[in-house]
Amino acid sequence: MRFLSFRRAVALAAVAAGLLAVPTAQAASTYTPVRGTDFFAPSGVWNQPLAGNARLANNSRALVATLNANFPAYVPYINTASYSTPIYTVPAAQPTVHITADHADPKLVADFNQVPLPDDARPAQGTDGNLVLWQPSTQTMWEFWRLYKDASGSWHAVWGGKMTNVSSNPGYYQGGYGATASSLPDVGGLMTLQEETDGVINHALAVAIPNPKAGTWVYPAQRTDGTSTAPNAIPEGTRFRLPASLNIDALGLPRQTAMMAKAVQRYGMVVTDKAGAVTFKAEDPYLYTQKFAFDPYAYLFGGVSSTTFLSVFPWQYLQVVKS
């Protein structure tokens, strides 16, 4: 609650100083609070709680050992200001633009032809250039991989996807679309700033890992960029969870670590992509910082790197749920 009160104070000060304009369809993009539960079906991949006695995979121990073998060589991390996911929420009247699909896939060409993307949108820093565009009035979401403007100011994206009827979607793209290597949505499993304010995450988390298994994946993944041929390599789509019987409060974890552990206990964490370390994804803070002139993660993380509080995450207790 301390963060919530501080955020309100910052917002009120900004309003008093005349820094915040009332948004219109033509106005500059502004931060809009969202939660992961705003997306996808309640009974789908991300929002359905796990049964306390959910069946475990036969190779659960071996896969957990593979994950833990990444430490300490690859320190765990949360992507925030780069390789993260900005979410742009737009109204029904938002003007549309054409986005050139650099890979001229016919479906992407059609899906990217008229997109309500604000001209001042900024993809996440880093080579992935991710961005999620959300239009609640039409229940439509677009996501982009390597979104950029060319020298003439025209928008391009190397890949991505468009999803309609988002609230009833099970939580994945079909046909090889989407910004992640597994076709699991970029906003799926994302930790949002509103959830940080709430102090609770009511959905599964997404995690990327080094060296996922080559050539195969498990549900809910729809494809993979895995490269490892090791016998106990982890397939993309694998869902880890903490046992329902584990007393997380008794572990004395930092606030952020405990929030994540409770989400993983109730919903699990799903391997969605390949990365250079075991990596979680958080909502990009750029729009928030523009609105409130305040870096929320510097406050939330107590001025320390996410590797510090993730080092005490109860990795050793993880299990793999049968897919």
N, C-alpha and C positions, 0 to 999 in steps of 0.2 A: 504493500500500500504506500510505502514511502515514495517509490518511483511514480506512482499514479499522481500523488499530491504534487510532486515536483514538476511533472509534465504539465499539469493543469496550471501551475503558477507561471511556467514559461509561456504557455499558450495565452493566458490572460494578459501577460505583459506585452506580448507581441500584438495582440488586438488593441490594447490601449495605445501602443505606439503607432498604430495605423499600418502595421507591416503586413497584415493578412487581408487580402481582398476577397470579396464574395465570389466564388467560382462560377463561371458560366461555361457554355459549350466552347467559347473561343478563348477562355482564360488560360493562363499558364497552368501546367499540371500541378496538382497539389496532393499532399499525402492524404490518403483515405484509409482508415483502419479496416483491416480484414483479419479473419481467423481462418485457419485451415478448414474448419468445419463449414465455412461458407461454400465450399466446393465439394462436388461429388455426392454420390448416394450415401445415405446413412448406413446402409448395409454393405457398402463397397469396400474396396481395398484399404482405404485410409481411415475410415471413421468407425468401422465395426470393432468393438472390443473383443479381445481374445477370451475364450473360455479359460477358466482357471486351470482346467485339466486338459488343455489343448494338446493333441498328439504331437510328439516330437519326431523329428527325422531320425532315421536309423543311424545316420552318420553325424548326429548333432555334436557329440564331443569332439570329433575330428575337425569339424568346421569351426567350432569355437576355438580350438587349439590353433588352427590356421590364422584366425583373426588376431588372437593374442600374440602370435609370433611376430606380428608387425611392430610390436613395441619392444624396446624403445627406439628401434631403428627409424620407424616412421611415427612421429609424434602426432596424436590426434588433434583435430583442429575444427573450428567452426568458421566457415566463410561468411563474412559480413560485408565489408566494403569492396571486395573484389571476388570474382567467381561466385557471386551470390545471385539473388533473384529480386529485381525490382518489380513491383506490382503497380500497374497504372490502371486505376478504375475510372471508367469514362461513362458519361451520360448517353442516353439514347440519341440525342441531337449532335453528338460529336461528329464533326466533318470527317470524311474518309479520305484515305490516300492510297495510292498504288505502291505496293512493295514488290520489287523484282525478286523472284525466286532464282537465285544463282544456279541452282540445279533445276533445270526446267521440267520438273515433274508436273504433269498436267493437273493433278489435284492441288498441289501447292500453288501453281500459277493461278488457278481459279480462287483458292482460299485467300490468297494474298492480294487479290485485285482491288478490293475495296475494304480497307481496314481502318477502323476509327482510332488511328494512332496519332496522339498529339505531336505537333511539329517539334516541341522542345523535349520529347522523350529522350531518355539517356539509358542505353543498355548498361549492364554491369561492367565494371572495369575487369580487364583480363581478356585473354584471347577468345573465350567462349562467347562473350557479348550477349548474355541471356537477357530476356525481358519477357514478362507476362503481361498481357493486356486483357482486362476483365470488363465486360459490359453486362452488369446485372440485369438490366431491363430486357435484354434479349437472351439472357442465359448463354452467352457466347464468350469463349475464351480463345485467344491466340497466344502462342508462345513461339519464341524465335531463338535460333542458335546463330551466333555471329551476325547479329543485326548491326547495320552500319549505314552511314550516308556516304555516297560517292562525291567526287569533286564538284558535281553539279548540284548537290543537295538532295538528290533522289535517294529514297530508302531502298536497301537491299537486305536480304537474309540468305544465308547459305542453306539453312534447313529450319524446320519447325513444324507447327501443326495448328489446326483450327478444331475446336471442340464445341459442338452445340448441345443444348439440353444438359448443361453441366451438372445441375443438381440431381439428375438421375443417372449420370454416367458412373460406371463401376470404379473408375479411377485410373484408366489407362487409354492410350491411343492404340488404334489398330492400323495395320498396313505399313508399319515402319515409320510412322510419323511421330512428331514430338521432338523436343530439344535434348532429351537425354538419350543415352545409348541404349536404354532398355525400353523406350517408348512409355515410360512412366512419367506423368506430367511434372514439369519443373516446379509447380506449386504443390505437388503431392509431397507430404512429409516435411514441408518448409516450416520453420519456426518463425512466426510473424511477430512484429513489434507489439501488436495488440495482445497477443498471448503472453509476451514478456510482461506487459502491464498487468494482465490478469493474474499472472503467477501460476498458470496451469496450461498444459497442452493436451487437448482432447482429441488427439489423432496419432497415428503412427508417425515415426520419423523416417526421413530418407537419409541414407548413408552411402558414401562412395568409398571404395577401397582400392588399394593397390592390387594389381594382378588377379582380377576375377577370372573365372574358368573360361577357357576358349571353347567356342563352338556350341555351347549349350546354355540354357537358362531355365529357370523354374518360374511358375506363376507367382506373382502377377506380372513379371517381366514379359515382354513380347519380342525382344531381340537382345543382342549383347555386343559389346566391343571387347569382351574378355580375351586374354592372350595366354593365360597360364595353362600348361598341360600337366601340372602337378596333380597327383591322384586325389588330394584333398583340397584342391582349389575351390573357392567359393563361387557358385554360379550367381549371376545377377538375378534378382528376384528373391533371393534367400531372405527369410524373415527371422531375425533374432528376437528373443524376448527375455526379460528377467522373470524368474519364477514368481508366481502369484503369492507364494508363501514368504517371499523375502520381505523383511521389515526394513524398508528403505529409510524411514525416519530415524531408525536406530543407528544408521551408519554415520550420521553427523556430516552429511555432504554439504558443500556450498549450495546456495540457492539455485543457481542455474543447473548444476549437476543433478540435484534432487528433482527438479522439474523434468529434466530429460529422462532420468531413470524411471520416474513414475509413468511417463508416457510410454516408454519401452516396456515396462511391466504390463501395462494394460492393453496396449495396441501393437507393440513390437517396433522394430526398425528394419526397413527394407532396403536391400542393396540395389541402388538404381543406376550406378555408373562406376566408371574407373577413375581413380585419382592418384595423386602422388603420395597421399597419406590417407588414413582413416578420417574422413571428412564429413561433417554435417553442414547443412545449408540453412542460413537465416535470411530473412527479408533484408534486402539492400536498404541502408538507412538514408540514401541520398535525398529522397523526397521529404522524409521526416526532418532531416537536418536543414533543408531549405525552408521548411515551414516554421520550425521552432528555433533555428540557430543553435542547435544542441546535438551532440553526438550521443545517441542513446546507449550505444554499446560501451562507450567509455565509462558510463555510469553503471550500467547493468553488470558489467564484468569486473567492476571494482578496480579498473586501471591495470588489470593483469591480462596476459594472453589467455585465450581459451584453452591452450595446451595445459595451463596450470591446473584449472579445475577439472578438465577432462582426464587428467592423470589419475584422479581418484574415483573416476566412474567405476562401478563394480563390474568390470569387463569379465572377471573370472567366473561370475555366476550366470553368464548368458547361456541360453539354450537356442536351438534351431527348431522352429515350428514346422511340422510336416506340411508341404505345399499341396 
